[in-house]
Amino acid sequence: MTHMDSFLGVKISRNAHTSTHRFTEYFQGFEQVEIVRRLFDVQTEEVLSNLRIEFSGRRGYMGVSNNDGHLIISAQYLNHGDILDIYLDVIHELVHVKQFMEGKELFDQHYSYVERPTEVEAYRYAVEEARNLGLSDDRILEYLKTEWMSDEDLLCLAQALNIKIDVSAR
Ligand SMILES: [Zn+2]
C-alpha cells in the first residue's frame, strides 16, 4: 500500500489497461476493397492485421487515437448503427490510420472540423466509395449529417466534397 492508500483507508489497483481487439476479428474483407488497397498498397494486409480496436461505452461513432493510431468505436454504434454508415465510417477512419502512420496531426485545432484537411481527405475517400456503391447525393448528405454538425457546417463540407444539395427539397 502506498502512503495515499493507507491515508484513505482503501485500496485502488491502478493497473487498468484499455482492452483492445484485433480489427480483423470484427471486420473482414476490407483488405479486398479497392479503395483500401489504394490507401495502403502492398502494406494493406499488414496494416489491417496489426490494427487494434477499442470499444467505447460512450455514445458516438468512430475515431482514431492520436496516441497510437488505434480505432475507437462506440459499441452501441457498431451494434445498432446503419450498416452502410458503418462501412463508410471504416473507410473514413482507415484514411486517418494512414494519416497517423504518416505522422500527420489528426486533430489540428487551427481548423474547424469540416475544414480540417485530414477530415476533408477522409470524407473524400468515404464519398468516393459511397458513389462506387451507387449512393445518391441525397443519401450521401444524410450520411454526412450528424447531430453535432450545424447546417452551415454540413453545407461547407458538402461543398468541399462536391455533393449537390437540392435546396428546394430542404
Ligand atoms: Zn474523421
Boltz pocket constraint, residues with backbone or C-beta under 6 A from the ligand:
constraints:
  - pocket:
      binder: B
      contacts: [[A, 92], [A, 96], [A, 118], [A, 119], [A, 122]]
      max_distance: 6.0
